[in-house]
Amino acid sequence: MTRFKRLTDAEAREECELALSDDTGGGSHYAFWVPEEDLSPEERAALHDLMSRSIKRGQSRARDEGTRSGLPIGRQPKISPERDDAQVRQLRDEGVSVEEIAKRYGVAARTVYDSLRRTASSS
């Protein structure tokens, strides 16, 4: 459970300065509510920069590490570029129709065409 502490102006300024100077991303989380009219344009820009860097750092870490379950983020392709593109190209070269390939892989014909396009551009 999160507990909130009412800070004096001096304590709040000290916490803000500490948060703005901490760029390590070491897991510290800061939550502030400051009325917008109390911020100077420079402070507002610095706070925006801090939040932007923090968000980008978190997104990068999430992309690199995947999810908590260890699975990669996002939907996995039904036809993997590394594993299946060559097989799809080989089937097509053997005269198998795009619709038949799509049935074999359980995908739409558009997905097969995308795979064929990838192999044509990489050749």
DRENDRENFI-583685 format. One record per residue: residue number from 1; residue in one letter; x, y, z of N, C-alpha, C in turn. Coordinates in Angstrom, 1 decimal. Example, Ala and Ser with C-alpha at 12.3 -4.5 7.8 and 13.67 -1.06 7.14 Angstrom:
2
  resi  resn     nc1     nc2     nc3    cac1    cac2    cac3     cc1     cc2     cc3
     1     a    13.2    -5.7     7.8    12.3    -4.5     7.8    13.2    -3.3     7.8
     2     s    12.8    -2.2     7.1    13.7    -1.1     7.1    12.9     0.0     7.9
REM end
This chain:
123
  resi  resn     nc1     nc2     nc3    cac1    cac2    cac3     cc1     cc2     cc3
     1     m     0.8    -1.2     0.0     0.0     0.0     0.0     0.9     1.2     0.0
     2     t     0.6     2.2    -0.8     1.3     3.4    -0.9     0.8     4.4     0.1
     3     r     1.8     5.0     0.8     1.4     6.0     1.8     2.0     7.4     1.3
     4     f     1.2     8.4     1.5     1.6     9.7     1.1     2.0    10.5     2.3
     5     k     3.0    11.3     2.1     3.5    12.2     3.2     3.4    13.6     2.7
     6     r     2.9    14.5     3.5     2.8    15.9     3.1     4.2    16.5     3.4
     7     l     4.7    17.1     2.3     6.1    17.7     2.4     6.0    19.2     2.5
     8     t     6.9    19.8     3.2     7.0    21.2     3.2     7.6    21.6     1.8
     9     d     7.5    22.9     1.5     8.0    23.4     0.2     9.5    23.1     0.1
    10     a    10.3    23.2     1.2    11.7    22.9     1.1    12.0    21.4     0.9
    11     e    11.2    20.6     1.5    11.4    19.1     1.4    11.0    18.7    -0.1
    12     a     9.9    19.3    -0.6     9.5    19.0    -1.9    10.5    19.4    -3.0
    13     r    11.1    20.6    -2.8    12.1    21.1    -3.7    13.3    20.2    -3.7
    14     e    13.7    19.7    -2.5    14.9    18.8    -2.3    14.6    17.5    -3.0
    15     e    13.4    17.0    -2.8    13.0    15.7    -3.5    13.0    15.8    -5.0
    16     c    12.5    17.0    -5.5    12.5    17.2    -7.0    13.9    17.3    -7.5
    17     e    14.8    18.0    -6.8    16.1    18.1    -7.3    16.8    16.7    -7.2
    18     l    16.6    15.9    -6.2    17.1    14.6    -6.2    16.6    13.8    -7.3
    19     a    15.3    13.8    -7.6    14.8    13.1    -8.7    15.3    13.5   -10.1
    20     l    15.5    14.8   -10.2    16.0    15.3   -11.5    17.5    15.0   -11.7
    21     s    18.2    14.8   -10.6    19.7    14.5   -10.7    19.9    13.0   -10.8
    22     d    18.9    12.2   -10.4    19.1    10.7   -10.5    18.7    10.2   -11.9
    23     d    19.7     9.9   -12.7    19.4     9.4   -14.0    19.9     7.9   -14.2
    24     t    20.0     7.2   -13.1    20.5     5.9   -13.1    19.5     4.9   -13.5
    25     g    18.2     5.2   -13.2    17.2     4.2   -13.5    17.2     3.0   -12.6
    26     g    17.7     3.3   -11.4    17.9     2.2   -10.4    16.7     1.7    -9.7
    27     g    15.5     2.0   -10.2    14.3     1.4    -9.6    13.6     2.4    -8.7
    28     s    14.2     3.6    -8.5    13.5     4.6    -7.6    12.3     5.2    -8.4
    29     h    11.2     5.3    -7.7    10.0     5.8    -8.3     9.6     7.1    -7.5
    30     y     9.3     8.1    -8.3     8.9     9.4    -7.7     7.6     9.7    -8.2
    31     a     6.7    10.2    -7.3     5.4    10.6    -7.8     5.2    12.0    -7.1
    32     f     4.9    13.0    -8.0     4.7    14.4    -7.5     3.4    14.9    -8.1
    33     w     2.8    15.7    -7.3     1.7    16.5    -7.9     2.0    17.9    -7.5
    34     v     2.2    18.7    -8.6     2.6    20.1    -8.4     1.6    20.9    -9.3
    35     p     0.9    21.8    -8.7     0.0    22.7    -9.5     0.9    23.3   -10.7
    36     e     0.4    23.3   -11.8     1.1    23.7   -13.0     1.6    25.2   -12.9
    37     e     0.8    26.0   -12.2     1.1    27.4   -12.1     2.3    27.6   -11.2
    38     d     2.7    26.6   -10.4     3.8    26.7    -9.4     5.1    26.4   -10.1
    39     l     5.1    25.9   -11.3     6.4    25.6   -12.0     6.8    26.7   -13.0
    40     s     8.1    27.0   -13.0     8.6    27.9   -14.0     8.7    27.2   -15.3
    41     p     8.8    27.9   -16.4     9.0    27.2   -17.7    10.2    26.2   -17.7
    42     e    11.3    26.7   -17.0    12.5    25.8   -17.0    12.3    24.6   -16.2
    43     e    11.6    24.7   -15.0    11.2    23.5   -14.2    10.3    22.6   -15.0
    44     r     9.3    23.1   -15.7     8.4    22.3   -16.4     9.1    21.6   -17.5
    45     a    10.1    22.2   -18.2    10.8    21.6   -19.3    11.7    20.5   -18.7
    46     a    12.3    20.7   -17.5    13.2    19.7   -16.9    12.4    18.5   -16.4
    47     l    11.2    18.8   -15.9    10.3    17.7   -15.4     9.9    16.9   -16.6
    48     h     9.5    17.5   -17.7     9.1    16.8   -18.9    10.2    16.0   -19.5
    49     d    11.5    16.5   -19.5    12.6    15.8   -19.9    12.9    14.6   -19.1
    50     l    12.8    14.7   -17.7    12.9    13.6   -16.8    11.9    12.5   -17.1
    51     m    10.7    12.9   -17.2     9.6    11.9   -17.5     9.8    11.2   -18.8
    52     s    10.2    12.0   -19.9    10.4    11.4   -21.2    11.6    10.4   -21.2
    53     r    12.7    10.8   -20.5    13.8     9.8   -20.4    13.5     8.6   -19.7
    54     s    12.7     8.7   -18.6    12.3     7.6   -17.8    11.4     6.6   -18.6
    55     i    10.5     7.2   -19.3     9.6     6.3   -20.1    10.4     5.6   -21.2
    56     k    11.2     6.3   -21.9    12.0     5.7   -22.9    12.9     4.6   -22.4
    57     r    13.5     4.9   -21.2    14.4     3.9   -20.6    13.6     2.6   -20.2
    58     g    12.4     2.8   -19.7    11.5     1.7   -19.3    11.1     0.9   -20.6
    59     q    10.7     1.6   -21.6    10.3     0.9   -22.9    11.5     0.1   -23.4
    60     s    12.7     0.7   -23.4    13.8     0.0   -23.9    14.1    -1.3   -23.1
    61     r    14.1    -1.1   -21.8    14.3    -2.3   -20.9    13.3    -3.4   -21.2
    62     a    12.0    -3.0   -21.3    10.9    -4.0   -21.6    11.2    -4.7   -22.9
    63     r    11.6    -3.9   -23.9    11.9    -4.6   -25.2    13.1    -5.6   -25.1
    64     d    14.1    -5.2   -24.4    15.3    -6.0   -24.2    15.0    -7.3   -23.4
    65     e    14.3    -7.1   -22.3    14.1    -8.2   -21.4    12.9    -9.0   -21.6
    66     g    11.9    -8.5   -22.4    10.7    -9.2   -22.6     9.8    -9.0   -21.3
    67     t     8.8    -9.9   -21.2     7.9    -9.7   -20.1     8.3   -10.5   -18.8
    68     r     7.6   -10.4   -17.8     7.9   -11.1   -16.5     7.9   -12.6   -16.8
    69     s     7.1   -13.1   -17.7     7.0   -14.5   -17.9     8.2   -15.0   -18.8
    70     g     9.0   -14.1   -19.3    10.1   -14.4   -20.2     9.7   -14.5   -21.6
    71     l     8.5   -14.3   -22.0     8.1   -14.4   -23.4     8.3   -13.0   -24.0
    72     p     8.6   -13.0   -25.3     8.8   -11.7   -25.9     7.5   -10.9   -26.0
    73     i     7.7    -9.6   -26.1     6.6    -8.7   -26.1     6.0    -8.7   -27.6
    74     g     4.7    -8.7   -27.7     4.1    -8.6   -29.0     3.7   -10.0   -29.5
    75     r     2.9    -9.9   -30.6     2.4   -11.2   -31.2     3.5   -11.8   -32.0
    76     q     3.6   -13.1   -31.9     4.6   -13.8   -32.7     4.1   -14.1   -34.1
    77     p     5.0   -14.0   -35.1     4.5   -14.3   -36.5     4.1   -15.7   -36.7
    78     k     3.1   -16.0   -37.5     2.7   -17.4   -37.8     3.7   -18.0   -38.8
    79     i     4.3   -17.1   -39.6     5.4   -17.6   -40.5     6.6   -16.8   -40.1
    80     s     7.5   -17.5   -39.5     8.7   -16.8   -39.0     9.7   -16.5   -40.1
    81     p    10.2   -15.3   -40.2    11.1   -14.9   -41.2    12.4   -15.8   -41.2
    82     e    12.9   -16.1   -40.0    14.1   -16.9   -39.9    13.9   -18.4   -40.2
    83     r    12.7   -18.9   -39.8    12.5   -20.4   -39.9    11.7   -20.8   -41.2
    84     d    10.6   -20.0   -41.5     9.7   -20.5   -42.5     9.7   -19.9   -43.9
    85     d    10.3   -18.7   -44.0    10.3   -18.0   -45.3    10.9   -18.9   -46.4
    86     a    12.0   -19.6   -46.1    12.7   -20.4   -47.1    11.8   -21.6   -47.5
    87     q    11.1   -22.1   -46.5    10.2   -23.3   -46.9     9.0   -22.8   -47.7
    88     v     8.5   -21.6   -47.4     7.4   -21.1   -48.2     7.8   -20.8   -49.6
    89     r     9.0   -20.2   -49.8     9.6   -20.0   -51.1     9.8   -21.3   -51.9
    90     q    10.3   -22.3   -51.2    10.5   -23.6   -51.8     9.2   -24.2   -52.3
    91     l     8.2   -24.2   -51.4     6.8   -24.7   -51.8     6.3   -24.0   -53.0
    92     r     6.4   -22.7   -53.0     5.9   -21.9   -54.1     6.7   -22.2   -55.4
    93     d     8.0   -22.4   -55.3     8.8   -22.7   -56.5     8.4   -24.1   -57.0
    94     e     8.0   -25.0   -56.1     7.5   -26.3   -56.6     6.2   -26.3   -57.2
    95     g     5.5   -25.2   -57.2     4.2   -25.0   -57.9     3.0   -25.1   -57.0
    96     v     3.2   -25.2   -55.7     2.1   -25.2   -54.7     1.5   -23.8   -54.7
    97     s     0.1   -23.8   -54.7    -0.6   -22.5   -54.8    -0.4   -21.8   -53.4
    98     v    -0.6   -20.4   -53.5    -0.5   -19.6   -52.3    -1.6   -20.0   -51.3
    99     e    -2.8   -20.3   -51.9    -3.9   -20.7   -51.0    -3.6   -22.0   -50.3
   100     e    -3.0   -23.0   -50.9    -2.6   -24.3   -50.3    -1.5   -24.0   -49.2
   101     i    -0.6   -23.2   -49.5     0.5   -22.9   -48.5    -0.2   -22.2   -47.3
   102     a    -1.1   -21.3   -47.5    -1.8   -20.6   -46.5    -2.6   -21.6   -45.6
   103     k    -3.2   -22.6   -46.2    -3.9   -23.6   -45.5    -3.0   -24.5   -44.6
   104     r    -1.8   -24.8   -45.2    -0.9   -25.6   -44.4    -0.4   -24.9   -43.2
   105     y    -0.1   -23.6   -43.3     0.4   -22.8   -42.2    -0.7   -22.3   -41.3
   106     g    -2.0   -22.3   -41.7    -3.1   -21.8   -41.0    -3.1   -20.3   -40.9
   107     v    -2.7   -19.7   -42.1    -2.6   -18.2   -42.2    -3.4   -17.7   -43.4
   108     a    -3.6   -16.4   -43.5    -4.2   -15.8   -44.7    -3.2   -15.8   -45.8
   109     a    -3.8   -15.8   -47.0    -2.9   -15.7   -48.2    -2.0   -14.5   -48.2
   110     r    -2.5   -13.4   -47.6    -1.7   -12.1   -47.5    -0.4   -12.4   -46.8
   111     t    -0.5   -13.2   -45.7     0.7   -13.6   -44.9     1.7   -14.3   -45.8
   112     v     1.2   -15.2   -46.6     2.1   -16.0   -47.5     2.8   -15.0   -48.5
   113     y     2.0   -14.1   -49.1     2.5   -13.1   -50.0     3.6   -12.3   -49.3
   114     d     3.3   -11.9   -48.1     4.3   -11.1   -47.3     5.6   -11.9   -47.2
   115     s     5.5   -13.2   -46.9     6.7   -14.0   -46.7     7.4   -14.1   -48.1
   116     l     6.7   -14.3   -49.2     7.3   -14.4   -50.5     8.0   -13.1   -50.8
   117     r     7.4   -12.0   -50.5     8.0   -10.7   -50.7     9.3   -10.5   -50.0
   118     r     9.3   -11.0   -48.7    10.6   -10.9   -47.9    11.7   -11.7   -48.5
   119     t    11.4   -12.9   -49.0    12.4   -13.7   -49.6    12.9   -13.2   -50.9
   120     a    12.0   -12.5   -51.7    12.4   -11.9   -53.0    13.3   -10.7   -52.8
   121     s    13.0    -9.9   -51.7    13.8    -8.7   -51.5    15.2    -9.1   -50.9
   122     s    15.2   -10.2   -50.1    16.5   -10.6   -49.5    17.4   -11.3   -50.5
   123     s    16.9   -11.8   -51.6    17.7   -12.5   -52.6    18.5   -11.6   -53.5
REM end
